[in-house]
Amino acid sequence: MKRNLLLDNEIMIKNNLTDINNYLDGAYRYMLAPESIYDIDELKTSIKIIPDCIKDIKKLIIELEKEYEMKLKTKRILDIENEIDAILLDIKKDAKEAYMYILNPKNIKDIDSLIYCLKNIPMHTNYVENLIYELEGEYENE
């Protein structure tokens, strides 16, 4: 039974990361070619959901800890968790800037930097996914 819960958590984390990719890909495409997005309100709504996706990922990591019955965390586990938090915080910041851009493009001073960040979101979410697997490996070693 425990294996099923772990797999379910991994799938839900992966789904949240995929949602984040998709939502921010829409923002990226909008910045490159605003006419390519047909429903701007749907795009705004999608981007507003990203903080909830991030909260869900953090809750699911806590659930993973519980399933592995973690008592004490090693330095490596804490480092991985901090790295995941930092990446998710950056993604949340980028999502907020993308939302502000969609509301009013004049609000963003460095559009090139924002476009670059959004372009690299898939790389960051993939890295988070790999860190989750590494975290589970560390849990198993404890």
Secondary structure as GFF3:
##gff-version 3
##sequence-region A 1 142
A	DSSP	alpha_helix	2	32	.	.	.	ID=ss1
A	DSSP	three_ten_helix	34	36	.	.	.	ID=ss2
A	DSSP	alpha_helix	40	67	.	.	.	ID=ss3
A	DSSP	alpha_helix	75	103	.	.	.	ID=ss4
A	DSSP	three_ten_helix	105	107	.	.	.	ID=ss5
A	DSSP	alpha_helix	111	119	.	.	.	ID=ss6
A	DSSP	alpha_helix	121	141	.	.	.	ID=ss7
###
